[in-house]
Every structure is written in structure tokens, then in C-alpha cells.
Amino acid sequence: MEDIKKIVQECNLKHIAVIMDGNRRWAKERNLPSMVGHKKGVDALKKVMRACDDFGIKYLTVYAFSTENWNRKPEEVNFLMDLLGQTLKNELNEMHENNVVISFIGDTTKLSDKLQEILANAVELTKNNTGVNLQIAFNYGSRDELVHAVQSIIDEGIQDINEDVISKHLYTKNIPDPDLLIRTGGEMRVSNYLLWQIAYSEFIVVSDFWPDFDKEKLADCVIEYKRRNRRFGK
């Protein structure tokens, strides 16, 4: 394998965003309940997060639950809510020890009080860490984010509106835009994810379902990213 950390440094690759697609299809192929696929998806996220640390990638943003996912069966929605809370409880101390910074983007006010408390605790505990910034998009939709940003600008009475003003009112205001967007599962769409932020991101779609994505596959994406000529419209 090539020296991925060196490639990351040479390409100034700071931020990778991921659409973690394919948990349910992975489970269906194996005649397993979709919940098993979601649990395996958590294992894949842990692998990718550790890989980002090894490769020197500073920011990792993952799409965990969209505003549209509320339309799924109630039992699956409830499972996903419980899975997030339980995963944070089980993994938080280890992530803290590994210097991970945890944050969330999306309208978390729609979540239960108990889950909001778990999320807030994770953010507070890890806020001073200096390792990988793991940003979890939960109850997130990019159009919803833009509506929220516009409403905030109106409420503040800002008249001179430009790109910088809008960017500073997004959920992602504290981190750079993604350099690379990876979607697993082979689907060719962005699914209402970071529409503003990915204006000049490189896209890589892989056929592997998310539970099968790992360090080696992330390395392959970094190598592909190296081959791209980012012109930013020039």
C-alpha cells in the first residue's frame, strides 16, 4: 500500500464526508434483519475513524440519520435512535482516550430529551480534544439546514448577505468544507447532504455496502483523490 499519510499531506486532504449507505441491503443479502446491518455499520465507522487518525485526516463527517429517515418504519427509527445512544455510551470513553472530538449537525431538538442529553455529554467531554473531528449528521437535511440558516440571518437583522454570511450560519460553520465526498452502496445521488458545502468537493461512489467499507477501501479512495485535478472552475 502506498504511504497514505504522505498522500494526505501532499494533497492537503483535510475533510472527508461520507454517505454511509447500504446497511439494510448488506443485511438483506445475508437474510438478516436490517438492525444487524446497522450494527455492522457502527463497526465500519469505528474502522474508518481509526483509519482517518492513522492517515492524518482531520475531519470526518458521516450521514447517520436524515430528516427523511423519519418516514421509515417506527421500529427501525426507534432502533436507530437507541443505537446512537447506546453506541455513544459504550464507545465514548475510548473515543475520548483516542483524542476524538465529537460534534453533531442537524436539528437535534427533535430528539428525545434523554438522547439530547447523551449527545450533549459527548460533545462536552470531547470538546478540548485535538484528534480527529467526528461530525455526525443526525436528523440532518441540507435543505432544512439552509432554511435554518436563512431564518437565523433574518432574526439577526443582517442586511448585507453574502456567501460568507450564509456559511457562518450553517451547522458546519466551525469546520472547512469537505474535500472529498464518499458514497458507499453504489447509488449516484447526494440525498440532501451538505448541498452548500460540497460545491467543489470531489465525489467517489463505491459499490461496497457500508458495513464492508474499511481502512483499505478508504486508502483506495484517497489514492483516487490524488489522481483528481481540482480546478475549482478555473
C-alpha positions as CSV (number, residue, x, y, z in Angstrom):
1,M,0.0,0.0,0.0
2,E,1.2,3.5,-0.8
3,D,2.1,5.9,2.0
4,I,-1.4,7.2,2.5
5,K,-0.4,9.7,5.2
6,K,2.1,11.2,2.8
7,I,-0.6,11.5,0.1
8,V,-3.0,13.2,2.5
9,Q,-0.3,15.7,3.4
10,E,0.7,16.4,-0.2
11,C,-2.9,16.8,-1.3
12,N,-3.8,18.8,1.7
13,L,-6.8,16.5,2.3
14,K,-8.4,17.7,5.5
15,H,-12.0,16.7,5.4
16,I,-13.8,13.6,4.2
17,A,-17.6,13.4,4.2
18,V,-19.3,10.0,3.9
19,I,-22.8,8.9,3.0
20,M,-22.9,5.6,4.8
21,D,-25.3,3.7,2.5
22,G,-26.1,0.0,2.2
23,N,-26.6,-1.2,5.8
24,R,-30.0,-2.6,5.0
25,R,-29.0,-4.1,1.6
26,W,-26.0,-5.7,3.3
27,A,-28.3,-7.4,5.8
28,K,-30.9,-8.4,3.2
29,E,-28.2,-10.1,1.1
30,R,-27.4,-12.3,4.1
31,N,-31.1,-12.9,5.1
32,L,-30.5,-10.9,8.3
33,P,-32.7,-8.2,10.0
34,S,-31.8,-4.7,8.9
35,M,-30.9,-3.9,12.5
36,V,-27.9,-6.3,12.1
37,G,-26.7,-4.3,9.2
38,H,-27.0,-1.0,11.2
39,K,-24.9,-2.6,14.0
40,K,-22.3,-3.7,11.4
41,G,-22.3,-0.2,10.1
42,V,-21.2,1.1,13.5
43,D,-18.2,-1.3,13.4
44,A,-17.3,0.1,9.9
45,L,-17.5,3.6,11.3
46,K,-15.0,2.7,14.0
47,K,-12.6,1.3,11.5
48,V,-12.9,4.3,9.2
49,M,-12.5,6.7,12.1
50,R,-9.3,4.9,13.2
51,A,-8.1,5.0,9.6
52,C,-8.6,8.7,9.4
53,D,-6.4,9.1,12.5
54,D,-3.7,6.9,11.0
55,F,-3.8,8.8,7.7
56,G,-3.8,12.2,9.3
57,I,-7.3,13.2,8.1
58,K,-8.5,15.9,10.5
59,Y,-12.3,16.0,9.8
60,L,-14.7,13.1,9.2
61,T,-18.4,13.9,8.7
62,V,-20.9,11.0,8.4
63,Y,-24.5,10.9,7.4
64,A,-26.2,8.8,10.2
65,F,-29.9,9.8,10.1
66,S,-31.6,12.2,7.6
67,T,-34.7,14.3,8.0
68,E,-36.3,11.9,5.5
69,N,-35.5,8.8,7.6
70,W,-38.4,9.6,9.9
71,N,-40.5,8.1,7.1
72,R,-39.1,4.6,7.8
73,K,-41.0,2.1,9.9
74,P,-41.3,3.2,13.5
75,E,-39.5,0.2,14.9
76,E,-36.4,1.0,12.7
77,V,-36.5,4.6,13.6
78,N,-36.6,3.7,17.3
79,F,-33.8,1.2,16.8
80,L,-31.6,3.9,15.2
81,M,-32.3,6.3,18.0
82,D,-31.4,3.7,20.6
83,L,-28.3,2.6,18.6
84,L,-26.9,6.1,18.6
85,G,-27.4,6.5,22.3
86,Q,-26.1,3.1,23.2
87,T,-23.1,3.4,20.9
88,L,-22.1,6.7,22.5
89,K,-22.5,5.2,26.0
90,N,-20.3,2.2,25.0
91,E,-17.7,3.9,22.9
92,L,-17.4,7.4,24.4
93,N,-14.6,6.8,26.9
94,E,-12.5,5.0,24.3
95,M,-13.1,7.8,21.7
96,H,-12.2,10.4,24.4
97,E,-9.0,8.5,25.2
98,N,-8.2,8.4,21.5
99,N,-8.5,12.2,21.4
100,V,-11.6,12.3,19.1
101,V,-13.7,15.5,19.0
102,I,-17.4,14.6,18.7
103,S,-20.0,17.0,17.3
104,F,-23.4,16.8,15.7
105,I,-25.1,18.6,12.9
106,G,-28.8,18.6,12.3
107,D,-31.9,19.6,14.3
108,T,-31.3,17.6,17.5
109,T,-34.1,19.4,19.2
110,K,-36.5,16.9,17.6
111,L,-34.8,14.0,19.5
112,S,-35.8,12.8,22.9
113,D,-34.6,14.6,26.0
114,K,-32.6,11.6,27.0
115,L,-30.9,11.3,23.7
116,Q,-30.2,15.0,23.6
117,E,-28.5,14.7,27.0
118,I,-26.3,11.8,25.7
119,L,-25.3,13.9,22.7
120,A,-24.6,17.0,24.8
121,N,-22.4,15.0,27.2
122,A,-20.3,13.5,24.3
123,V,-19.8,17.0,22.9
124,E,-18.8,18.5,26.2
125,L,-16.5,15.7,27.2
126,T,-14.5,15.8,23.9
127,K,-14.6,19.4,23.0
128,N,-11.0,20.1,24.0
129,N,-9.5,17.1,22.3
130,T,-7.2,17.6,19.3
131,G,-7.5,14.4,17.3
132,V,-10.0,13.5,14.5
133,N,-13.1,15.7,14.4
134,L,-16.0,13.3,14.0
135,Q,-19.1,15.2,12.9
136,I,-22.3,13.1,13.0
137,A,-25.2,14.3,10.8
138,F,-28.2,13.2,12.7
139,N,-31.8,14.4,11.9
140,Y,-29.9,16.3,9.2
141,G,-31.2,17.6,5.8
142,S,-29.3,20.1,3.8
143,R,-32.4,22.0,2.7
144,D,-33.6,22.1,6.3
145,E,-30.1,23.5,7.3
146,L,-30.4,26.2,4.6
147,V,-33.8,27.2,5.9
148,H,-32.5,27.3,9.4
149,A,-29.6,29.5,8.3
150,V,-31.8,31.9,6.4
151,Q,-34.1,32.2,9.4
152,S,-31.2,32.9,11.7
153,I,-29.9,35.6,9.3
154,I,-33.4,37.2,9.3
155,D,-33.7,37.1,13.0
156,E,-30.4,38.8,13.4
157,G,-31.4,41.6,11.1
158,I,-28.5,41.1,8.8
159,Q,-29.0,43.1,5.5
160,D,-25.7,42.6,3.7
161,I,-25.9,38.9,2.8
162,N,-23.1,37.1,1.0
163,E,-21.6,33.6,0.9
164,D,-19.5,34.1,4.0
165,V,-22.6,35.2,6.0
166,I,-24.5,32.1,4.9
167,S,-21.6,29.8,5.6
168,K,-21.3,31.2,9.1
169,H,-25.0,30.4,9.8
170,L,-24.8,26.7,8.8
171,Y,-24.4,23.8,11.2
172,T,-20.9,23.3,9.8
173,K,-19.7,26.8,10.4
174,N,-16.7,25.7,12.5
175,I,-15.1,23.3,10.0
176,P,-13.8,23.5,6.4
177,D,-15.9,22.3,3.6
178,P,-15.3,18.6,2.5
179,D,-12.5,18.0,0.1
180,L,-13.9,14.5,-0.7
181,L,-17.4,13.0,-0.6
182,I,-17.6,9.2,-0.5
183,R,-20.8,7.4,-1.0
184,T,-21.0,3.6,-0.4
185,G,-23.6,1.3,-1.8
186,G,-23.3,2.4,-5.5
187,E,-26.1,4.9,-5.6
188,M,-25.4,8.0,-7.7
189,R,-27.1,10.8,-5.7
190,V,-26.2,13.2,-2.8
191,S,-29.5,12.6,-0.9
192,N,-29.9,16.2,0.5
193,Y,-26.5,16.0,2.2
194,L,-24.2,19.1,2.6
195,L,-25.5,20.7,-0.6
196,W,-23.8,24.0,0.1
197,Q,-20.6,22.6,1.5
198,I,-19.9,20.1,-1.3
199,A,-20.0,22.7,-4.1
200,Y,-16.4,21.8,-5.1
201,S,-15.9,18.5,-3.3
202,E,-14.6,15.5,-5.3
203,F,-17.1,12.7,-5.5
204,I,-16.3,9.0,-5.2
205,V,-19.0,6.3,-5.3
206,V,-18.1,2.8,-4.3
207,S,-20.2,-0.3,-4.9
208,D,-19.4,-1.8,-1.5
209,F,-22.1,-1.5,1.1
210,W,-21.1,0.5,4.2
211,P,-20.6,-2.5,6.6
212,D,-17.9,-3.7,4.2
213,F,-16.0,-0.4,4.0
214,D,-12.7,-0.4,5.9
215,K,-9.2,1.1,6.1
216,E,-8.1,-0.4,2.8
217,K,-11.1,0.9,0.9
218,L,-10.6,4.3,2.4
219,A,-7.0,4.2,1.3
220,D,-8.2,3.4,-2.3
221,C,-10.4,6.5,-2.2
222,V,-7.5,8.7,-1.1
223,I,-5.4,7.3,-3.9
224,E,-8.2,8.1,-6.4
225,Y,-8.5,11.6,-4.9
226,K,-4.8,12.1,-5.5
227,R,-5.4,11.5,-9.3
228,R,-8.0,14.2,-9.5
229,N,-7.2,17.7,-10.8
230,R,-9.2,20.1,-8.7
231,R,-9.7,23.2,-10.8
232,F,-12.4,25.0,-8.8
233,G,-13.9,26.3,-12.0
234,K,-10.7,27.8,-13.3
